[in-house]
Amino acid sequence: MKDKRDYLIKCPRAEKRIDCQVRMGLILDQEKENYKVIELILEHKHTLQLPETSHLLVSQRKISELQGLEN
């Protein structure tokens, strides 16, 4: 399979598609103004991140504005 990612990205991430089926389907009840769950699948096909190490995830890392300007 051809790699479709942008070649100009500085730090490309590894391609990790595992076809995890976890999802939640919602519908909005406009009369009652609330949501109703119509589908819920909680079975993961991969290991989950431990709460003690979640700060290491790329999405959870925080940098200061000064650090951001240095790159």
N, C-alpha and C positions, 0 to 999 in steps of 0.2 A: 504494500500500500504506500502511495506517495505521501510524504510529509507535507501537509497543507499549512503548517504554522508559518508565521511571518519570520523571515530570515533576519530582520533588523532588530529583533528583540534581544536585549542585552543578556538576560538570564533566562533562557527558555526552560520550561518545566518538562519533565518527562511525560510522555503520553501514557495515561493510566485509566483506561476505560474498562470498567469491570461489570457493566450492565446491572448495577444495583437496582432493585425494583421498589425501593422504599418510596412511598408517595402518600399524599393525602388529598382527597377530592372534596371540595366544598361547594355548596350552593348558598346563595343569599336569599333568605326569606324576607321579601320587601315589606310585607305586612307587619311582621314582628320585628323587623330591623335587626336580625341576627343571622349568623351563619349556621348551617347544618352540615355535619360531616357525612358524606355519602360513600366514601371509600377510604380505607385506612390499611396500609400494608407496612408493617414495621420490621420485616425480616431483611437484614443486611447480608450481602454476599462478601463482606470484607470486615476486617477488624476495625473497631472504633477507637478514636483517640482518647487516651486517659485524661481526666480533668487536670491531673498534676502536670501534664506535659502540653496542654493545649496552648500555652503561651508561646510555644515553639513553632506553631503553624504560621505560614506566611500571612494568612488573613488576619492573624491576631497580633502581629508585630507592630509596635508603635515606634516611630522615630520623630525626633524634633524637627521643626521647620528648618533649623540650621543644618542638621544632618541631611535633610532632603535637598538643600541647595548645593551641598558639597559634591553631589554626583553629577 
